[in-house]
Amino acid sequence: MHLDKFNIKILNVLQQNGRISKRDLADEIGLSDSPCWVRLRKLEELGYIQGYQAKINFERIGRFCHVTTLVRLGTHQAQDFSKFEEVIQSIPEIVDCESVVGEIDYILSFVTVDIDHYQRLIEDLLAREIGILAYFSHVRSKSIKEGSNNLLEHLLDTAAKFDESAGRPTRDL
């Protein structure tokens, strides 16, 4: 699918307001309802839109502990990564897991009831013998920024400037 200016506008508007009505979305991007809905459905079908979800303010509910954990595995075979990742998928308190390149192998984000809860989870992970050689914990003291509402637009603008300055043809969007 070619991402033209209308498709990009749809993605930008939804990134800022995933609850916008289809009619308001069409008005916002400058298309009539039916063509806008067709584009929206196509963007969903092709995986450009992964889903719609509410961002829960956990701080309004209670005082939870947010911990970022850096993990280094002892061995680096495909089956080692698969085993680790399979276990990580099964733990609800791990809300984000990224595989990275460098001195560590994974960055995990935990949300737990308290630091004792986090410690029990780490001890359980170690007991499962899933290849963890070392881990480093960082407890969040406060959140400064989460996400970016206009990230797509900014990245596309930046990419175009990089392409232009490097003398490369612009990306096909």
NUDOKE-855534 format. One record per residue: residue in one letter; x, y, z of N, C-alpha, C in turn. Coordinates in nm, 4 decimals. Layout:
# residues N
+------+----------+----------+----------+----------+----------+----------+----------+----------+----------+
! code !   n_east !  n_north !     n_up !  ca_east ! ca_north !    ca_up !   c_east !  c_north !     c_up !
+------+----------+----------+----------+----------+----------+----------+----------+----------+----------+
!    a !        X !        Y !        Z !        X !        Y !        Z !        X !        Y !        Z !
...
+------+----------+----------+----------+----------+----------+----------+----------+----------+----------+
//
This chain:
# residues 173
+------+----------+----------+----------+----------+----------+----------+----------+----------+----------+
! code !   n_east !  n_north !     n_up !  ca_east ! ca_north !    ca_up !   c_east !  c_north !     c_up !
+------+----------+----------+----------+----------+----------+----------+----------+----------+----------+
!    m !   0.0849 !  -0.1179 !   0.0000 !   0.0000 !   0.0000 !   0.0000 !   0.0890 !   0.1236 !   0.0000 !
!    h !   0.0559 !   0.2170 !  -0.0824 !   0.1273 !   0.3440 !  -0.0893 !   0.0741 !   0.4364 !   0.0206 !
!    l !   0.1636 !   0.4868 !   0.1047 !   0.1228 !   0.5801 !   0.2103 !   0.1263 !   0.7216 !   0.1544 !
!    d !   0.0120 !   0.7663 !   0.1056 !   0.0054 !   0.9031 !   0.0545 !  -0.0254 !   0.9982 !   0.1701 !
!    k !  -0.0436 !   1.1245 !   0.1360 !  -0.0632 !   1.2255 !   0.2411 !  -0.1888 !   1.1993 !   0.3241 !
!    f !  -0.2934 !   1.1426 !   0.2660 !  -0.4157 !   1.1154 !   0.3420 !  -0.3948 !   1.0001 !   0.4399 !
!    n !  -0.3243 !   0.8948 !   0.3949 !  -0.2963 !   0.7828 !   0.4846 !  -0.2110 !   0.8283 !   0.6027 !
!    i !  -0.1128 !   0.9105 !   0.5764 !  -0.0266 !   0.9622 !   0.6825 !  -0.1071 !   1.0520 !   0.7767 !
!    k !  -0.1979 !   1.1328 !   0.7208 !  -0.2830 !   1.2161 !   0.8062 !  -0.3704 !   1.1296 !   0.8966 !
!    i !  -0.4251 !   1.0218 !   0.8425 !  -0.5076 !   0.9310 !   0.9229 !  -0.4251 !   0.8764 !   1.0394 !
!    l !  -0.3051 !   0.8290 !   1.0102 !  -0.2188 !   0.7732 !   1.1154 !  -0.1834 !   0.8789 !   1.2200 !
!    n !  -0.1530 !   1.0001 !   1.1740 !  -0.1199 !   1.1085 !   1.2676 !  -0.2368 !   1.1421 !   1.3588 !
!    v !  -0.3551 !   1.1551 !   1.3021 !  -0.4725 !   1.1910 !   1.3824 !  -0.5024 !   1.0798 !   1.4825 !
!    l !  -0.4957 !   0.9547 !   1.4393 !  -0.5245 !   0.8433 !   1.5301 !  -0.4196 !   0.8313 !   1.6396 !
!    q !  -0.2960 !   0.8661 !   1.6081 !  -0.1908 !   0.8616 !   1.7090 !  -0.2208 !   0.9618 !   1.8207 !
!    q !  -0.2814 !   1.0728 !   1.7848 !  -0.3142 !   1.1752 !   1.8839 !  -0.4471 !   1.1489 !   1.9537 !
!    n !  -0.5410 !   1.0838 !   1.8808 !  -0.6736 !   1.0602 !   1.9381 !  -0.7319 !   0.9322 !   1.8778 !
!    g !  -0.7026 !   0.8200 !   1.9402 !  -0.7510 !   0.6908 !   1.8917 !  -0.9013 !   0.6727 !   1.9063 !
!    r !  -0.9667 !   0.7612 !   1.9814 !  -1.1111 !   0.7505 !   2.0030 !  -1.1910 !   0.8413 !   1.9111 !
!    i !  -1.1271 !   0.9085 !   1.8197 !  -1.1973 !   0.9995 !   1.7300 !  -1.3011 !   0.9211 !   1.6483 !
!    s !  -1.4162 !   0.9807 !   1.6260 !  -1.5188 !   0.9134 !   1.5457 !  -1.4735 !   0.9107 !   1.4002 !
!    k !  -1.5256 !   0.8163 !   1.3268 !  -1.4892 !   0.8051 !   1.1853 !  -1.5284 !   0.9313 !   1.1092 !
!    r !  -1.6416 !   0.9879 !   1.1430 !  -1.6876 !   1.1099 !   1.0762 !  -1.5924 !   1.2261 !   1.1053 !
!    d !  -1.5532 !   1.2419 !   1.2333 !  -1.4597 !   1.3485 !   1.2692 !  -1.3220 !   1.3253 !   1.2065 !
!    l !  -1.2821 !   1.1989 !   1.1958 !  -1.1554 !   1.1662 !   1.1306 !  -1.1587 !   1.2096 !   0.9845 !
!    a !  -1.2669 !   1.1803 !   0.9170 !  -1.2810 !   1.2194 !   0.7767 !  -1.2747 !   1.3708 !   0.7620 !
!    d !  -1.3441 !   1.4424 !   0.8488 !  -1.3407 !   1.5895 !   0.8459 !  -1.1993 !   1.6411 !   0.8706 !
!    e !  -1.1315 !   1.5813 !   0.9668 !  -0.9971 !   1.6258 !   1.0059 !  -0.8961 !   1.6113 !   0.8927 !
!    i !  -0.9074 !   1.5029 !   0.8153 !  -0.8074 !   1.4819 !   0.7091 !  -0.8516 !   1.5350 !   0.5731 !
!    g !  -0.9762 !   1.5792 !   0.5630 !  -1.0212 !   1.6410 !   0.4384 !  -1.0722 !   1.5446 !   0.3334 !
!    l !  -1.1313 !   1.4339 !   0.3767 !  -1.1939 !   1.3389 !   0.2847 !  -1.3389 !   1.3182 !   0.3263 !
!    s !  -1.4205 !   1.2702 !   0.2333 !  -1.5567 !   1.2346 !   0.2718 !  -1.5522 !   1.1036 !   0.3504 !
!    d !  -1.6637 !   1.0731 !   0.4176 !  -1.6670 !   0.9598 !   0.5097 !  -1.6247 !   0.8269 !   0.4456 !
!    s !  -1.6883 !   0.7904 !   0.3359 !  -1.6660 !   0.6587 !   0.2771 !  -1.5207 !   0.6351 !   0.2347 !
!    p !  -1.4570 !   0.7246 !   0.1594 !  -1.3160 !   0.7005 !   0.1235 !  -1.2240 !   0.6966 !   0.2456 !
!    c !  -1.2561 !   0.7748 !   0.3467 !  -1.1760 !   0.7751 !   0.4696 !  -1.1879 !   0.6398 !   0.5386 !
!    w !  -1.3087 !   0.5857 !   0.5481 !  -1.3302 !   0.4581 !   0.6152 !  -1.2613 !   0.3443 !   0.5402 !
!    v !  -1.2654 !   0.3498 !   0.4066 !  -1.1977 !   0.2474 !   0.3259 !  -1.0475 !   0.2504 !   0.3550 !
!    r !  -0.9898 !   0.3696 !   0.3578 !  -0.8469 !   0.3838 !   0.3871 !  -0.8159 !   0.3331 !   0.5279 !
!    l !  -0.8995 !   0.3693 !   0.6251 !  -0.8787 !   0.3274 !   0.7629 !  -0.8810 !   0.1748 !   0.7729 !
!    r !  -0.9792 !   0.1121 !   0.7116 !  -0.9900 !  -0.0334 !   0.7141 !  -0.8666 !  -0.0986 !   0.6512 !
!    k !  -0.8191 !  -0.0419 !   0.5403 !  -0.7015 !  -0.0951 !   0.4709 !  -0.5759 !  -0.0810 !   0.5584 !
!    l !  -0.5608 !   0.0336 !   0.6245 !  -0.4470 !   0.0540 !   0.7139 !  -0.4490 !  -0.0478 !   0.8282 !
!    e !  -0.5690 !  -0.0796 !   0.8781 !  -0.5817 !  -0.1798 !   0.9838 !  -0.5477 !  -0.3187 !   0.9308 !
!    e !  -0.6044 !  -0.3535 !   0.8155 !  -0.5831 !  -0.4862 !   0.7569 !  -0.4364 !  -0.5121 !   0.7262 !
!    l !  -0.3649 !  -0.4100 !   0.6805 !  -0.2248 !  -0.4265 !   0.6422 !  -0.1282 !  -0.4116 !   0.7600 !
!    g !  -0.1828 !  -0.3882 !   0.8789 !  -0.0990 !  -0.3846 !   0.9981 !  -0.0320 !  -0.2518 !   1.0278 !
!    y !  -0.0690 !  -0.1454 !   0.9555 !  -0.0147 !  -0.0134 !   0.9883 !  -0.0698 !   0.0343 !   1.1226 !
!    i !  -0.1921 !  -0.0073 !   1.1532 !  -0.2533 !   0.0230 !   1.2823 !  -0.2615 !  -0.1093 !   1.3563 !
!    q !  -0.1906 !  -0.1178 !   1.4684 !  -0.1836 !  -0.2439 !   1.5415 !  -0.2983 !  -0.2620 !   1.6391 !
!    g !  -0.3671 !  -0.1562 !   1.6740 !  -0.4786 !  -0.1695 !   1.7652 !  -0.5100 !  -0.0374 !   1.8324 !
!    y !  -0.6147 !  -0.0389 !   1.9089 !  -0.6589 !   0.0782 !   1.9838 !  -0.6683 !   0.0350 !   2.1295 !
!    q !  -0.6086 !   0.1122 !   2.2161 !  -0.6149 !   0.0756 !   2.3568 !  -0.6137 !   0.1999 !   2.4445 !
!    a !  -0.6680 !   0.1824 !   2.5626 !  -0.6681 !   0.2921 !   2.6594 !  -0.5351 !   0.2933 !   2.7330 !
!    k !  -0.4837 !   0.4103 !   2.7580 !  -0.3622 !   0.4244 !   2.8383 !  -0.4082 !   0.4464 !   2.9820 !
!    i !  -0.3847 !   0.3484 !   3.0660 !  -0.4316 !   0.3519 !   3.2036 !  -0.3337 !   0.4326 !   3.2889 !
!    n !  -0.3857 !   0.5221 !   3.3694 !  -0.3046 !   0.5983 !   3.4628 !  -0.2959 !   0.5181 !   3.5928 !
!    f !  -0.1922 !   0.4347 !   3.6021 !  -0.1767 !   0.3488 !   3.7191 !  -0.1619 !   0.4289 !   3.8479 !
!    e !  -0.1086 !   0.5487 !   3.8394 !  -0.0888 !   0.6312 !   3.9588 !  -0.2223 !   0.6727 !   4.0220 !
!    r !  -0.3283 !   0.6824 !   3.9419 !  -0.4606 !   0.7157 !   3.9959 !  -0.5196 !   0.5969 !   4.0717 !
!    i !  -0.4760 !   0.4769 !   4.0369 !  -0.5304 !   0.3552 !   4.0967 !  -0.4577 !   0.3211 !   4.2264 !
!    g !  -0.3260 !   0.3360 !   4.2247 !  -0.2471 !   0.3020 !   4.3423 !  -0.1010 !   0.3352 !   4.3201 !
!    r !  -0.0219 !   0.3121 !   4.4208 !   0.1220 !   0.3388 !   4.4123 !   0.1909 !   0.2099 !   4.3699 !
!    f !   0.2231 !   0.2003 !   4.2448 !   0.2885 !   0.0820 !   4.1920 !   0.4360 !   0.1110 !   4.1683 !
!    c !   0.5122 !   0.0058 !   4.1593 !   0.6567 !   0.0162 !   4.1402 !   0.6888 !  -0.0111 !   3.9929 !
!    h !   0.7594 !   0.0811 !   3.9289 !   0.8012 !   0.0660 !   3.7898 !   0.9518 !   0.0419 !   3.7890 !
!    v !   0.9933 !  -0.0704 !   3.7317 !   1.1348 !  -0.1055 !   3.7312 !   1.1785 !  -0.1387 !   3.5893 !
!    t !   1.2887 !  -0.0790 !   3.5483 !   1.3528 !  -0.1148 !   3.4222 !   1.4676 !  -0.2079 !   3.4569 !
!    t !   1.4710 !  -0.3211 !   3.3896 !   1.5728 !  -0.4218 !   3.4193 !   1.6506 !  -0.4531 !   3.2919 !
!    l !   1.7821 !  -0.4415 !   3.3020 !   1.8711 !  -0.4759 !   3.1918 !   1.9181 !  -0.6191 !   3.2153 !
!    v !   1.9074 !  -0.7037 !   3.1128 !   1.9388 !  -0.8451 !   3.1279 !   2.0466 !  -0.8861 !   3.0283 !
!    r !   2.1444 !  -0.9604 !   3.0786 !   2.2484 !  -1.0199 !   2.9948 !   2.2350 !  -1.1713 !   3.0078 !
!    l !   2.2266 !  -1.2392 !   2.8941 !   2.2210 !  -1.3855 !   2.8960 !   2.3630 !  -1.4419 !   2.8973 !
!    g !   2.3754 !  -1.5643 !   2.9459 !   2.5058 !  -1.6287 !   2.9541 !   2.5532 !  -1.6852 !   2.8222 !
!    t !   2.4604 !  -1.7296 !   2.7391 !   2.4951 !  -1.7848 !   2.6075 !   2.4054 !  -1.7198 !   2.5034 !
!    h !   2.4491 !  -1.7283 !   2.3800 !   2.3795 !  -1.6543 !   2.2744 !   2.3459 !  -1.7411 !   2.1531 !
!    q !   2.2827 !  -1.8524 !   2.1790 !   2.2327 !  -1.9390 !   2.0729 !   2.0849 !  -1.9061 !   2.0506 !
!    a !   2.0354 !  -1.9370 !   1.9331 !   1.8955 !  -1.9064 !   1.9005 !   1.7996 !  -1.9649 !   2.0032 !
!    q !   1.8263 !  -2.0879 !   2.0466 !   1.7365 !  -2.1516 !   2.1436 !   1.7410 !  -2.0820 !   2.2796 !
!    d !   1.8541 !  -2.0182 !   2.3142 !   1.8634 !  -1.9441 !   2.4399 !   1.7701 !  -1.8232 !   2.4369 !
!    f !   1.7723 !  -1.7504 !   2.3264 !   1.6858 !  -1.6336 !   2.3129 !   1.5390 !  -1.6762 !   2.3122 !
!    s !   1.5087 !  -1.7821 !   2.2385 !   1.3699 !  -1.8302 !   2.2305 !   1.3162 !  -1.8712 !   2.3667 !
!    k !   1.3979 !  -1.9440 !   2.4431 !   1.3568 !  -1.9898 !   2.5760 !   1.3292 !  -1.8702 !   2.6668 !
!    f !   1.4201 !  -1.7730 !   2.6681 !   1.4035 !  -1.6539 !   2.7505 !   1.2764 !  -1.5789 !   2.7105 !
!    e !   1.2594 !  -1.5538 !   2.5814 !   1.1455 !  -1.4758 !   2.5320 !   1.0125 !  -1.5449 !   2.5579 !
!    e !   1.0106 !  -1.6768 !   2.5504 !   0.8872 !  -1.7503 !   2.5770 !   0.8428 !  -1.7313 !   2.7224 !
!    v !   0.9367 !  -1.7391 !   2.8146 !   0.9040 !  -1.7200 !   2.9562 !   0.8580 !  -1.5764 !   2.9812 !
!    i !   0.9281 !  -1.4797 !   2.9229 !   0.8944 !  -1.3383 !   2.9424 !   0.7509 !  -1.3101 !   2.8981 !
!    q !   0.7092 !  -1.3716 !   2.7885 !   0.5727 !  -1.3519 !   2.7375 !   0.4667 !  -1.3938 !   2.8389 !
!    s !   0.5011 !  -1.4844 !   2.9284 !   0.4017 !  -1.5398 !   3.0217 !   0.3869 !  -1.4605 !   3.1506 !
!    i !   0.4641 !  -1.3529 !   3.1678 !   0.4628 !  -1.2788 !   3.2943 !   0.3915 !  -1.1450 !   3.2748 !
!    p !   0.2711 !  -1.1298 !   3.3290 !   0.1931 !  -1.0076 !   3.3062 !   0.2600 !  -0.8806 !   3.3571 !
!    e !   0.3379 !  -0.8907 !   3.4640 !   0.4023 !  -0.7724 !   3.5209 !   0.5125 !  -0.7158 !   3.4307 !
!    i !   0.5578 !  -0.7941 !   3.3349 !   0.6542 !  -0.7432 !   3.2373 !   0.5724 !  -0.6822 !   3.1243 !
!    v !   0.5677 !  -0.5495 !   3.1218 !   0.4806 !  -0.4789 !   3.0284 !   0.5513 !  -0.4430 !   2.8981 !
!    d !   0.6831 !  -0.4565 !   2.8961 !   0.7588 !  -0.4262 !   2.7750 !   0.8887 !  -0.5043 !   2.7804 !
!    c !   0.9296 !  -0.5584 !   2.6667 !   1.0570 !  -0.6294 !   2.6578 !   1.1153 !  -0.6003 !   2.5209 !
!    e !   1.2376 !  -0.5506 !   2.5208 !   1.3050 !  -0.5193 !   2.3957 !   1.4367 !  -0.5938 !   2.3881 !
!    s !   1.4627 !  -0.6539 !   2.2744 !   1.5918 !  -0.7152 !   2.2478 !   1.6824 !  -0.6058 !   2.1930 !
!    v !   1.8040 !  -0.5957 !   2.2482 !   1.8950 !  -0.4893 !   2.2075 !   2.0318 !  -0.5472 !   2.1749 !
!    v !   2.1115 !  -0.4684 !   2.1063 !   2.2471 !  -0.5070 !   2.0703 !   2.3426 !  -0.4276 !   2.1578 !
!    g !   2.4428 !  -0.4925 !   2.2125 !   2.5408 !  -0.4243 !   2.2965 !   2.5798 !  -0.5101 !   2.4135 !
!    e !   2.6134 !  -0.4475 !   2.5250 !   2.6592 !  -0.5193 !   2.6442 !   2.5483 !  -0.5988 !   2.7119 !
!    i !   2.4247 !  -0.5593 !   2.6887 !   2.3110 !  -0.6328 !   2.7442 !   2.2294 !  -0.6889 !   2.6284 !
!    d !   2.1414 !  -0.7817 !   2.6610 !   2.0612 !  -0.8471 !   2.5574 !   1.9154 !  -0.8018 !   2.5555 !
!    y !   1.8625 !  -0.7648 !   2.6728 !   1.7214 !  -0.7267 !   2.6812 !   1.7028 !  -0.6109 !   2.7783 !
!    i !   1.6009 !  -0.5316 !   2.7490 !   1.5538 !  -0.4292 !   2.8426 !   1.4095 !  -0.4645 !   2.8752 !
!    l !   1.3847 !  -0.4883 !   3.0042 !   1.2510 !  -0.5253 !   3.0495 !   1.1916 !  -0.4115 !   3.1302 !
!    s !   1.0613 !  -0.3910 !   3.1175 !   0.9896 !  -0.2943 !   3.2001 !   0.8867 !  -0.3691 !   3.2826 !
!    f !   0.8995 !  -0.3580 !   3.4131 !   0.8083 !  -0.4223 !   3.5075 !   0.7167 !  -0.3177 !   3.5698 !
!    v !   0.5932 !  -0.3554 !   3.5980 !   0.5053 !  -0.2793 !   3.6865 !   0.4607 !  -0.3795 !   3.7927 !
!    t !   0.4967 !  -0.3502 !   3.9185 !   0.4676 !  -0.4414 !   4.0282 !   0.4005 !  -0.3663 !   4.1426 !
!    v !   0.3489 !  -0.4421 !   4.2374 !   0.2815 !  -0.3833 !   4.3526 !   0.3812 !  -0.3044 !   4.4370 !
!    d !   0.4995 !  -0.3606 !   4.4562 !   0.6044 !  -0.2938 !   4.5339 !   0.7377 !  -0.3586 !   4.4991 !
!    i !   0.8444 !  -0.3141 !   4.5630 !   0.9774 !  -0.3661 !   4.5310 !   0.9921 !  -0.5120 !   4.5724 !
!    d !   0.9230 !  -0.5546 !   4.6786 !   0.9276 !  -0.6954 !   4.7188 !   0.8654 !  -0.7852 !   4.6114 !
!    h !   0.7567 !  -0.7389 !   4.5541 !   0.6915 !  -0.8125 !   4.4459 !   0.7892 !  -0.8268 !   4.3282 !
!    y !   0.8556 !  -0.7175 !   4.2931 !   0.9554 !  -0.7212 !   4.1855 !   1.0657 !  -0.8223 !   4.2188 !
!    q !   1.1156 !  -0.8195 !   4.3402 !   1.2241 !  -0.9089 !   4.3794 !   1.1816 !  -1.0550 !   4.3687 !
!    r !   1.0577 !  -1.0852 !   4.4079 !   1.0077 !  -1.2228 !   4.3951 !   1.0022 !  -1.2655 !   4.2477 !
!    l !   0.9628 !  -1.1731 !   4.1601 !   0.9589 !  -1.2054 !   4.0170 !   1.0987 !  -1.2343 !   3.9626 !
!    i !   1.1960 !  -1.1522 !   4.0017 !   1.3340 !  -1.1731 !   3.9562 !   1.3865 !  -1.3077 !   4.0076 !
!    e !   1.3606 !  -1.3363 !   4.1344 !   1.4054 !  -1.4635 !   4.1903 !   1.3421 !  -1.5812 !   4.1172 !
!    d !   1.2151 !  -1.5671 !   4.0799 !   1.1475 !  -1.6712 !   4.0029 !   1.2119 !  -1.6874 !   3.8642 !
!    l !   1.2431 !  -1.5753 !   3.8000 !   1.3096 !  -1.5832 !   3.6689 !   1.4439 !  -1.6546 !   3.6797 !
!    l !   1.5196 !  -1.6224 !   3.7814 !   1.6497 !  -1.6874 !   3.8009 !   1.6331 !  -1.8367 !   3.8288 !
!    a !   1.5325 !  -1.8727 !   3.9067 !   1.5081 !  -2.0133 !   3.9397 !   1.4656 !  -2.0946 !   3.8166 !
!    r !   1.4075 !  -2.0299 !   3.7188 !   1.3627 !  -2.1010 !   3.5984 !   1.4786 !  -2.1402 !   3.5066 !
!    e !   1.5965 !  -2.0905 !   3.5370 !   1.7162 !  -2.1221 !   3.4582 !   1.6926 !  -2.0974 !   3.3094 !
!    i !   1.6633 !  -1.9717 !   3.2773 !   1.6394 !  -1.9340 !   3.1378 !   1.7583 !  -1.8591 !   3.0784 !
!    g !   1.8740 !  -1.8775 !   3.1403 !   1.9963 !  -1.8245 !   3.0814 !   2.0412 !  -1.6885 !   3.1293 !
!    i !   1.9799 !  -1.6336 !   3.2335 !   2.0191 !  -1.5006 !   3.2805 !   2.1546 !  -1.5091 !   3.3489 !
!    l !   2.2526 !  -1.4399 !   3.2937 !   2.3862 !  -1.4322 !   3.3532 !   2.3927 !  -1.3184 !   3.4547 !
!    a !   2.3349 !  -1.2030 !   3.4173 !   2.3368 !  -1.0856 !   3.5047 !   2.2139 !  -1.0010 !   3.4749 !
!    y !   2.1706 !  -0.9266 !   3.5767 !   2.0619 !  -0.8305 !   3.5569 !   2.0906 !  -0.7067 !   3.6400 !
!    f !   2.0407 !  -0.5947 !   3.5929 !   2.0620 !  -0.4661 !   3.6570 !   1.9269 !  -0.3965 !   3.6668 !
!    s !   1.8874 !  -0.3604 !   3.7878 !   1.7549 !  -0.3034 !   3.8117 !   1.7636 !  -0.1528 !   3.8323 !
!    h !   1.6656 !  -0.0827 !   3.7767 !   1.6565 !   0.0622 !   3.7915 !   1.5115 !   0.0965 !   3.8253 !
!    v !   1.4890 !   0.1414 !   3.9480 !   1.3542 !   0.1754 !   3.9935 !   1.3227 !   0.3184 !   3.9511 !
!    r !   1.2086 !   0.3360 !   3.8871 !   1.1676 !   0.4688 !   3.8409 !   1.1252 !   0.5546 !   3.9588 !
!    s !   1.1772 !   0.6775 !   3.9630 !   1.1358 !   0.7693 !   4.0688 !   1.0187 !   0.8560 !   4.0225 !
!    k !   1.0168 !   0.8947 !   3.8949 !   0.9007 !   0.9638 !   3.8399 !   0.9084 !   0.9577 !   3.6872 !
!    s !   0.7930 !   0.9670 !   3.6256 !   0.7856 !   0.9661 !   3.4801 !   0.7961 !   1.1097 !   3.4287 !
!    i !   0.8845 !   1.1303 !   3.3342 !   0.9027 !   1.2630 !   3.2765 !   0.8281 !   1.2737 !   3.1428 !
!    k !   0.8371 !   1.1699 !   3.0605 !   0.7717 !   1.1717 !   2.9294 !   0.7411 !   1.0290 !   2.8876 !
!    e !   0.6222 !   1.0092 !   2.8344 !   0.5832 !   0.8801 !   2.7800 !   0.5222 !   0.9018 !   2.6430 !
!    g !   0.5805 !   0.8430 !   2.5423 !   0.5264 !   0.8509 !   2.4075 !   0.5413 !   0.9889 !   2.3459 !
!    s !   0.4927 !   0.9986 !   2.2233 !   0.4958 !   1.1240 !   2.1497 !   0.3809 !   1.1236 !   2.0511 !
!    n !   0.2926 !   1.2214 !   2.0630 !   0.1729 !   1.2241 !   1.9792 !   0.2013 !   1.2523 !   1.8325 !
!    n !   0.3063 !   1.3230 !   1.8026 !   0.3322 !   1.3556 !   1.6618 !   0.4605 !   1.2892 !   1.6113 !
!    l !   0.4943 !   1.1734 !   1.6661 !   0.6189 !   1.1056 !   1.6311 !   0.6241 !   1.0685 !   1.4833 !
!    l !   0.5177 !   1.0136 !   1.4282 !   0.5187 !   0.9716 !   1.2878 !   0.5497 !   1.0882 !   1.1959 !
!    e !   0.4787 !   1.1968 !   1.2124 !   0.5004 !   1.3150 !   1.1285 !   0.6447 !   1.3648 !   1.1421 !
!    h !   0.6951 !   1.3706 !   1.2639 !   0.8317 !   1.4166 !   1.2882 !   0.9338 !   1.3239 !   1.2213 !
!    l !   0.9159 !   1.1927 !   1.2347 !   1.0102 !   1.0984 !   1.1740 !   1.0099 !   1.1074 !   1.0221 !
!    l !   0.8927 !   1.1212 !   0.9633 !   0.8848 !   1.1307 !   0.8172 !   0.9504 !   1.2594 !   0.7678 !
!    d !   0.9277 !   1.3693 !   0.8385 !   0.9926 !   1.4960 !   0.8019 !   1.1436 !   1.4849 !   0.8144 !
!    t !   1.1900 !   1.4253 !   0.9228 !   1.3336 !   1.4102 !   0.9462 !   1.3964 !   1.3188 !   0.8412 !
!    a !   1.3287 !   1.2083 !   0.8091 !   1.3800 !   1.1162 !   0.7078 !   1.3928 !   1.1854 !   0.5727 !
!    a !   1.2933 !   1.2664 !   0.5390 !   1.2984 !   1.3388 !   0.4113 !   1.4162 !   1.4356 !   0.4082 !
!    k !   1.4415 !   1.5030 !   0.5197 !   1.5552 !   1.5964 !   0.5262 !   1.6870 !   1.5217 !   0.5142 !
!    f !   1.6979 !   1.4052 !   0.5796 !   1.8205 !   1.3262 !   0.5691 !   1.8418 !   1.2793 !   0.4258 !
!    d !   1.7351 !   1.2315 !   0.3622 !   1.7461 !   1.1851 !   0.2237 !   1.7900 !   1.2990 !   0.1328 !
!    e !   1.7288 !   1.4156 !   0.1520 !   1.7604 !   1.5329 !   0.0700 !   1.9061 !   1.5751 !   0.0901 !
!    s !   1.9516 !   1.5824 !   0.2147 !   2.0883 !   1.6274 !   0.2422 !   2.1923 !   1.5256 !   0.1959 !
!    a !   2.1547 !   1.3979 !   0.1894 !   2.2480 !   1.2940 !   0.1441 !   2.2406 !   1.2727 !  -0.0063 !
!    g !   2.1534 !   1.3448 !  -0.0728 !   2.1392 !   1.3304 !  -0.2174 !   2.0691 !   1.2025 !  -0.2587 !
!    r !   1.9963 !   1.1392 !  -0.1664 !   1.9232 !   1.0165 !  -0.1977 !   1.7842 !   1.0526 !  -0.2449 !
!    p !   1.7241 !   0.9686 !  -0.3267 !   1.5867 !   0.9921 !  -0.3659 !   1.4950 !   0.9836 !  -0.2427 !
!    t !   1.3902 !   1.0620 !  -0.2423 !   1.2986 !   1.0604 !  -0.1285 !   1.2312 !   0.9253 !  -0.1199 !
!    r !   1.1933 !   0.8909 !   0.0017 !   1.1281 !   0.7608 !   0.0253 !   0.9904 !   0.7613 !  -0.0371 !
!    d !   0.9494 !   0.6465 !  -0.0838 !   0.8185 !   0.6337 !  -0.1474 !   0.7118 !   0.6214 !  -0.0403 !
!    l !   0.6488 !   0.7313 !  -0.0093 !   0.5376 !   0.7320 !   0.0848 !   0.4189 !   0.7854 !   0.0137 !
+------+----------+----------+----------+----------+----------+----------+----------+----------+----------+
//
